[in-house]
Amino acid sequence: MLVGAHLAAARAAWPPVPGSADRALAVVQQAVDAFAEGYERAQRLTVRREEAARREFIDDLLHGRSDLGRLAEQAERFGLRLSHAHAVAVARGPVRWGEGDAAPRQVERAMLARFGDRSVLLTTRDGRLLCIAPGHQQEVLTHFARAAQAAGGGGQVALGRPRPGPGGIVQSYEEALNALELAERLGLDDPVLRAADLLVYPVLTRDRQAMADLVAGTLGPLTAARGGAQPLLDTLSVYFDSGCVAAEAARRLSLSVRALTYRLERIRRLTGADPADPAHRYMLQTAVIGARLLDWPAKEL
């Protein structure tokens, strides 16, 4: 473009005398324009091919479905060393994000401004924003979480645990996804979820039938209450989330302490387990968590 502008200016200033080089300059300008247009077209094609290769690499990486040698070779091209441990963060915003949307671009600028090219890979997948970073650089994922929430105007970010090797990236990614799913099912509203802090929940649901039996045997009698089991289940959930402090639980439920105490007594009579008794509390609280995970009583066990 700059060369073309200079040629155009030269033609305009060239004296119109016999033997003028205007015709020669016009040919040169046409050749330069054609060259520049071809170069830009080639650049766009290269960018599209590079992006397609990047997307294919990320798909193979997150599914673990490619030859490890080929995957490691491709990873170095994109700044990752698969022999090291990596961790994955997944951000979920109020809306689904695409690769070219404003929020992902804003996050990418924030990450580059803070860390530069530090073996960090950003991408979008299934409407979420992903960050893959070396496992020992937890500050990268922490900054990513802040940048994603600022760009998206809220949402949640889940951080998987650092894992070694190509399979470790897949595991960390799945941990982050599972953390987001757990947060949705359990009503967790923490802006940043760490998979390491939620390990108890996969343990509780590993034997689904045993958990279903616990929920049915412990909380099943609540279905006999007027209004069904849900109001009393919500009472137990808030009571446990409040640290078993009746005044705080009553405030969160917009009840009087007396009304809350009545509900807890009703639960004790129906289930035979006293929420205020430490000997019964663990069983009841585990059953309440199981009910959330199994979406009971909305779904049959």
C-alpha positions in Angstrom: 0.0 0.0 0.0 2.8 2.4 0.9 4.7 1.6 -2.3 1.6 2.1 -4.4 1.0 5.5 -2.8 4.5 6.6 -3.6 4.2 5.5 -7.2 0.9 7.3 -7.5 2.5 10.5 -6.1 5.5 10.1 -8.5 3.2 9.8 -11.5 1.2 12.9 -10.4 4.4 14.9 -10.0 6.2 13.6 -13.1 6.5 16.4 -15.8 4.4 15.7 -18.9 7.2 15.9 -21.4 8.0 13.7 -24.4 9.7 10.5 -23.3 7.9 10.7 -19.9 8.1 7.6 -17.9 4.5 7.8 -16.9 3.5 4.7 -18.8 6.3 2.8 -17.3 5.4 3.9 -13.8 1.8 2.9 -14.5 2.9 -0.6 -15.4 5.1 -0.8 -12.3 2.2 0.4 -10.1 -0.1 -2.3 -11.6 2.5 -4.9 -10.9 3.0 -3.8 -7.4 -0.7 -3.7 -6.7 -1.1 -7.2 -8.1 1.8 -8.4 -6.0 0.4 -6.8 -2.8 -3.0 -8.3 -3.4 -1.6 -11.7 -3.9 0.6 -11.4 -0.8 -2.4 -10.4 1.3 -4.4 -13.3 -0.1 -1.6 -15.7 0.7 -1.3 -14.3 4.2 -5.1 -14.7 4.8 -4.8 -18.3 3.5 -1.9 -19.0 5.8 -3.7 -17.6 8.8 -6.7 -19.8 8.1 -4.6 -22.9 7.7 -2.7 -22.1 10.9 -5.9 -21.6 12.8 -7.4 -24.9 11.3 -4.2 -26.7 12.4 -4.4 -25.2 15.8 -8.1 -26.2 16.2 -7.3 -29.8 15.1 -4.4 -30.0 17.5 -6.5 -28.8 20.4 -9.3 -31.3 19.5 -6.7 -34.1 19.4 -5.1 -32.9 22.6 -8.3 -32.7 24.6 -9.6 -36.0 23.4 -6.3 -37.8 23.6 -7.0 -39.5 20.2 -3.7 -38.8 18.4 -0.3 -40.5 18.3 1.7 -39.2 21.2 4.8 -38.6 19.1 2.9 -36.6 16.5 1.0 -34.8 19.3 4.2 -33.8 21.1 5.7 -32.5 17.8 2.7 -30.4 17.2 2.6 -29.1 20.8 6.1 -27.6 20.5 4.8 -25.6 17.5 2.1 -24.1 19.7 4.4 -23.5 22.7 3.6 -26.5 24.8 6.0 -29.1 26.1 4.0 -32.2 26.8 6.7 -33.8 28.9 5.9 -31.2 31.6 2.8 -31.0 33.8 0.0 -28.7 32.7 -3.3 -27.5 34.2 -6.4 -26.4 32.4 -8.9 -23.7 33.4 -12.3 -23.5 31.9 -14.4 -20.3 32.1 -18.2 -20.2 31.6 -19.7 -16.8 31.0 -23.3 -15.5 31.0 -23.4 -16.2 27.2 -21.7 -18.7 25.0 -18.3 -17.6 23.6 -16.9 -18.1 20.1 -13.3 -17.8 18.9 -13.7 -14.3 17.4 -15.9 -12.8 20.1 -14.9 -9.7 22.0 -14.5 -11.4 25.4 -12.0 -14.0 24.3 -9.9 -11.4 22.5 -10.0 -9.2 25.6 -8.8 -12.1 27.7 -6.0 -12.9 25.2 -4.8 -9.2 25.3 -4.8 -9.2 29.1 -2.8 -12.5 29.2 -0.3 -11.3 26.7 0.2 -8.0 28.4 0.8 -9.7 31.8 2.8 -12.8 30.8 3.8 -12.4 27.2 4.5 -15.7 25.3 4.8 -18.0 28.3 3.7 -21.4 26.9 0.1 -20.5 27.4 -2.6 -21.7 25.0 -6.0 -20.0 24.9 -9.0 -21.3 22.9 -12.8 -21.6 23.0 -14.7 -24.8 23.1 -18.4 -25.6 23.4 -19.1 -21.9 24.2 -16.5 -21.8 27.0 -13.0 -20.2 27.2 -10.1 -22.5 28.0 -6.6 -21.8 29.2 -3.8 -24.4 29.2 -0.8 -23.4 31.2 2.3 -25.1 32.8 1.3 -26.7 36.0 3.9 -24.9 38.1 2.6 -21.5 37.0 -0.6 -21.3 38.9 -0.5 -17.5 38.8 -1.3 -17.7 35.1 -4.6 -19.5 35.7 -5.5 -17.2 38.5 -5.0 -14.2 36.3 -6.9 -15.9 33.5 -9.8 -16.4 35.9 -9.9 -12.7 36.8 -9.5 -11.6 33.2 -12.3 -14.0 32.0 -14.7 -12.8 34.6 -13.9 -9.2 33.9 -14.4 -9.7 30.1 -17.6 -11.8 30.5 -19.2 -9.7 33.2 -19.3 -12.6 35.7 -19.6 -16.3 35.3 -17.5 -19.1 36.9 -14.0 -20.4 36.2 -13.0 -23.9 37.2 -9.3 -24.9 37.6 -8.2 -28.5 37.0 -5.3 -29.9 38.9 -1.8 -30.0 37.3 -1.2 -33.3 35.6 1.8 -34.7 33.7 2.0 -35.7 30.0 -0.6 -35.4 27.2 -3.1 -37.5 29.1 -2.7 -35.1 32.0 -4.1 -32.2 30.0 -7.2 -34.3 29.2 -7.6 -35.2 32.9 -7.2 -31.6 34.1 -9.7 -30.4 31.4 -12.3 -33.0 32.5 -11.8 -32.1 36.2 -12.5 -28.5 35.3 -15.6 -29.4 33.4 -16.8 -31.7 36.2 -16.3 -28.9 38.7 -18.5 -26.6 36.6 -21.2 -29.3 36.4 -21.0 -29.9 40.2 -21.4 -26.2 40.8 -24.5 -26.1 38.7 -26.1 -29.2 40.4 -25.1 -28.1 43.9 -25.9 -24.4 43.5 -22.3 -23.4 44.2 -21.9 -19.7 43.4 -18.1 -19.4 44.0 -16.6 -17.4 41.1 -13.5 -19.6 41.1 -13.8 -23.4 41.6 -10.7 -25.5 42.3 -11.1 -29.2 41.4 -8.8 -30.1 44.3 -11.3 -28.6 46.7 -14.2 -30.6 45.3 -12.7 -34.1 45.4 -15.2 -35.3 48.0 -18.1 -35.1 45.6 -16.8 -37.6 43.0 -16.1 -39.9 45.9 -19.6 -39.6 47.1 -21.1 -40.4 43.7 -18.7 -43.1 42.7 -21.2 -45.7 43.9 -24.4 -44.2 42.6 -26.7 -47.0 43.9 -25.3 -46.7 47.4 -25.9 -43.0 47.4 -29.4 -43.4 46.1 -30.1 -45.9 48.9 -28.7 -43.5 51.4 -30.9 -40.7 50.1 -34.0 -42.8 49.9 -33.5 -44.4 53.3 -32.6 -41.2 55.1 -34.6 -38.5 53.4 -37.4 -40.6 51.8 -39.8 -40.1 54.8 -39.8 -36.3 54.1 -42.1 -36.9 51.1 -44.9 -37.5 53.7 -44.7 -33.9 54.8 -47.3 -31.4 53.8 -45.9 -29.7 50.7 -43.6 -32.6 49.9 -39.9 -33.1 50.6 -38.5 -30.1 48.9 -39.2 -27.4 51.5 -37.7 -29.5 54.3 -34.8 -30.5 52.1 -34.0 -26.9 51.4 -34.2 -26.2 55.1 -31.6 -28.9 55.8 -29.4 -27.6 53.0 -29.4 -24.0 54.2 -29.0 -25.2 57.8 -25.8 -27.1 57.0 -24.5 -24.4 54.7 -24.9 -22.0 57.6 -22.7 -24.0 59.9 -25.7 -25.4 61.8 -26.3 -21.9 63.2 -30.1 -21.6 63.5 -30.2 -17.8 63.5 -28.2 -17.5 60.3 -30.1 -20.3 58.6 -33.4 -18.6 59.5 -32.2 -15.3 58.1 -31.2 -16.9 54.8 -34.6 -18.7 54.6 -36.5 -15.5 55.6 -38.0 -17.4 58.6 -38.2 -16.7 62.3 -35.9 -18.8 64.4 -39.0 -20.4 65.9 -40.3 -21.4 62.5 -36.9 -22.9 61.6 -36.8 -24.8 64.8 -40.3 -26.2 64.1 -39.1 -27.4 60.7 -36.0 -29.1 62.1 -38.2 -30.8 64.7 -40.5 -31.9 61.9 -37.5 -33.4 60.1 -36.4 -35.2 63.2 -39.8 -36.8 63.7 -40.1 -37.9 60.1 -36.6 -39.3 59.6 -35.7 -40.3 63.1 -32.4 -38.3 62.7 -31.8 -35.0 64.6 -30.0 -32.4 62.5 -28.7 -30.8 65.7 -27.2 -34.0 67.0 -23.6 -34.5 65.8 -24.1 -38.2 65.8 -26.8 -37.8 63.1 -25.6 -34.7 61.3 -23.0 -36.4 59.1 -25.5 -38.9 57.7 -28.1 -36.2 57.1 -25.6 -33.8 55.5 -24.2 -36.6 53.2 -27.7 -37.5 52.2 -28.6 -33.9 51.4 -25.5 -33.6 49.2 -26.5 -36.9 47.5 -30.0 -35.5 46.9 -28.5 -32.5 45.2 -26.2 -34.6 43.0 -29.0 -37.0 42.1 -31.6 -34.1 41.6 -33.9 -35.7 44.2 -36.9 -35.4 44.7 -37.4 -33.9 41.2 -36.2 -37.2 39.8 -37.0 -40.6 41.1 -34.1 -42.6 42.5 
